[in-house]
Structure formats: structure tokens, C-alpha cells
């Protein structure tokens, strides 16, 4: 995979509905994973969207999720820049630079789905998520 920069939207419980709407608008392939599919057991979120990705024939990629438990939902602050790619694409160094002088909200480390992943807000107040896929 080539490194990509994508918009990542956060919704307050209606991510599936929103992403299905965007699929109707833009076309393409929609993939949705729920919190339950990744081991979540809380009945309040088991069917909520942990991650959705819409990839269109035009090359657009739109990602989204429902707000994670315990995280505040503030309309207007619901977009995050998402960097994703393979090891060796330089994303690890980009993470270090983005986090430097900012606030790490989730450490850059191996996650339950196997990738290296972290969340931070850079020193300018822009939220970033960085995901480095791991070989299977």
C-alpha cells in the first residue's frame, strides 16, 4: 500500500447511516467493522462502528467511526487527519514529528487488530491518527 492522507470523520452513534449515505453519493466499496467484531462486549457499543472505510472508483477514501466510549463528542471537532501505510513508508518518523510539542492521546503501539497505531493532537491543535499496517 502507498502511504495515504485521508479525512476521518467521527459520529455520535450514526456512523453506519452516514457512511451508507456517502456510499450512495460517491459509489465505491464500503467496509464496516464494529466494536463487537474486535472483542468489545459492552452492549451499548457492540454494534457501533469501530472503523469504516469507503473507497471509490475515483480514488477517494473516506474513513469514519462512532465516537469511542469515554471520549467526548464535540460537533465541529469531529474530523481527524489519518495517515496510513506500510512499514518503511516513513510513518513512524512522521508520528514522532507530529507528536513532538503536541499531546499524545493514544500511544503509538501495537493494537488489537495488529497494526502500529497512535492518536495525537499536534502543536497547532490538529488531530492525527497514524496507522502502520503489519505484514500478515
N, C-alpha and C positions, 0 to 999 in steps of 0.2 A: 504494500500500500504506500502511496506517496503521502507525505505529510499534508494535512488539510487544516484550514481555519474555517469553522462553521458557527453560525448562530445556534445558541442553545437556549430554549425557552423553558420557563418554569410555570406550571399551572397549579391552581389550588383545587386539585381533585378532578379536573375535567381535561386532562392531557389527551386521553384517548379520543374524546369527542373532537378536540381541536385538531389533532393530527389527522384524523379521518377527514375532517373538513379540508385541511391543507392538501391532502392527497386528492380530493375531488377537484380542487382548484388547479394543482400543478401536475397531477398524474404521478406515475412512478411507483416504486415499491416501498411499502410501509412495513417496518418490523417493530414489534412492540414486545417488551419484556416487563413482567410485573415483579413487584417486591416478593410475592409468593414463589415465583419461579427461581428466585435466588435465595430461598430459605427463610424469607420473612414469615412470621407466624402470627403477627398482630392482625386480628380480623378487620380492624379499621383500615389497613393498608394492603392486605394480601392481594387484592385485585387492582390496586393502583399502579400506575406506570412508573417503573424504576428508570426505564430508558426506552425512548422511541427514536427511530431514525427513518426519515423519508428521503430516498434517493431518486431523483428524477432523470428522465432521458436527456434533459438539457444540462445535466451535470450539477444541479443544485443539491445540496444536502442540508436538511433542516432537522435538528435534534430537539428533544424535549423530554420532560419528566414531570410527574406530580411532585409537589413540594414534599421533601422528606420529613419524617416525624421529628419534631423538636426544632425544626428550622422555621424562622419567621417568614411569613409571606407578606411582602410589601409591594403592591402593584406599582409599577414604574421601575422597580429593581428586579425585574424578572428575566433579564437577558444576561447570559454569560458567554464569553468567548471560549470556544472549545478548540484545543489543538490536539490532534490525534495522528498517530503514525507508528512506524516500526522502530525497533532498536536501531541505533545508528543514524537516525534522521536528525539528530541534534536536539531532540525534545527535552532530554534530561538537562542539558545546559540552558535551554530556554526557560525551563521550570525554575532553575536556580536564579536566573536573572529577573524573571517576573516576580518571584517571591522576595528577592532582596529589597529591603526597605518597605515591604508590604506586610500583609497579615496572612499567615497560612491558616486556613480554616479546616483543611484535612491534609495531613502529611502525605507527601509523595512516597507511596509504598505499595506493595503488592496488595491487591484487593480480592474479594471473594470470587470474582469472575476471572482472576488470573493475571490481569494487566497491572502494570505500574500506573498509579493514578493519584492525582492530588488536586486540591482546590486552594486557590489563594486569591486575595484581592491585592492588586499591585499598588505601588505608592501613589498612583493617580486615582485610585478608587475604582478601577476596572476589575470586575471578577473574571477569573480564568480557571478553566479545568484543563489539565494536561493528562492525556492517556497514551501510554506506550504499550502497544499490543505485544503479547509474548508468544513466541513460537509454540505451536501445539505439539 
